[in-house]
Amino acid sequence: MQHASSTHASAIAERYLALWNERDGAARRTRVEQLFAPGATYADPMMKGSGIDGIDSMIDAAQQQFPGHRFTLHGNPDGHGDVVRFSWALGVDGAAPVAHGTDVAQVDTQGRLVRVTGFLDAA
């Protein structure tokens, strides 16, 4: 089992948010394949997806719903064991965020996400 140190947690959080911000469909798909394990699942109060196809489609739908919005890291990611936790904000550059949340992710031995559970702190 890989130990999820704060440095490791920060690297995962940065890659994860870059994936959510990637607007090019082919590049985003590649990022999904690199960051998520094949049978991974994602769920938050508003959406869920499973597998590479399901997660990629879900992120595409979220991007369509919030054009011009970007995710930014909020606070410091942390982790222990095979779990990483980090908070984010969603907004348009220069404006107040429209949503804040915290995601908790389980990481496999190769550092890929196997399960992500998202919580909306404010929307």
N, C-alpha and C positions, 0 to 999 in steps of 0.2 A: 504494500500500500504506500502510495506517495504521500509525503507529509505536506500539507497545505500551509506553508509559512505565509507571513504577511507579504513577502516579496513575491512568492508564487501566486498568492491571491490577487495581488495588484496586476500581475502580468495577465492572468486569466480574465480579470474584470476589464482591462484595457482591450484585449482581443475580442471579448464578448460585445462590448459597446461599439467597437469599430465594425463588427459584423452587423449589428442593428442599424448602423449609420451608412452602410455600403449600399448605394443606390443602383449600381450596375448589377443586373441580374446574374450574369455569369460569374462575376467576381464574388458576389455574395454567396452564391451556391458553393464556390470553392472554399470560402471561409467557413460555411456551415459544415462541409465535409471534413475540414481540418480540425474544427473545434469540438464538434459533437461526435459521440460514438454512434455507430449505425442504428442502434435501437433506442436512442435517447428519447426522452420525453420532456415537454415543457408545458407548464400550466400556470396561469394566473387567473384572477377573478373574471377577466374579460375574454380570454382565449386560451386555446391549448393546441398542441401539435405533437406528433410523434414520428420518429424516424427522420431521416435527412429530408425527404420530400415534404413531409408535413410541417417541419420546423421552417424550412425555406419558404413554403407557401404562406405560413402564418406571418413571418416577418415581412414578406412582400405586402400582405394585406394591411398590416399595421402602418407600413410606409405610405400606402395609398390613402389611408385614413388621416395621416398627419403629414401632408406634403410640406417640405421645407423645415421640418422639425429635426432636431438632433438630440441624441442621448449624450449626457455628460456625467462623469463620475462625481458623486457627491460624498464627501468624507473619505475615510480610509478603509479599503477592503481588508478583511481578515479571514483567517481560516485555521482549522485544526483537523488533524486526521485527513479524511478524504472530502471535507466539506469546506466550501468557500462562501463568504457572505459579503455583499457589497450593495451600496445604495447608489441611485442614479436620479437624474432629473431629465425631463423631456421638455424641450422648448425651441423657439426660434431664436437665433443669435440676436442678442441685444434686447430681448424681451423677457418678462417673467416666465418661468416654467409653467406649463399647463398640467404637469403631473410629476410626482415624486414617487419613488418606490424602492423596495429592497428585494434583491434576488438571492436565493440560497441555492447553491449548486453542489451536486455530488460529482466528484472527479474520479475517473478510473486510473489504473496504474500507468497508462500512457499520457495522463494529463488531459484527457478528453472528457467533456461533460456528458454524464449519463442521465442526470435528472436535474431540471431546473424548476424551482417553485418561486413564482414571483408574487410579491405583495405590493399593493398600491397603498402608499402612505397618504397620498392626496391626489385627487384628480379633478 
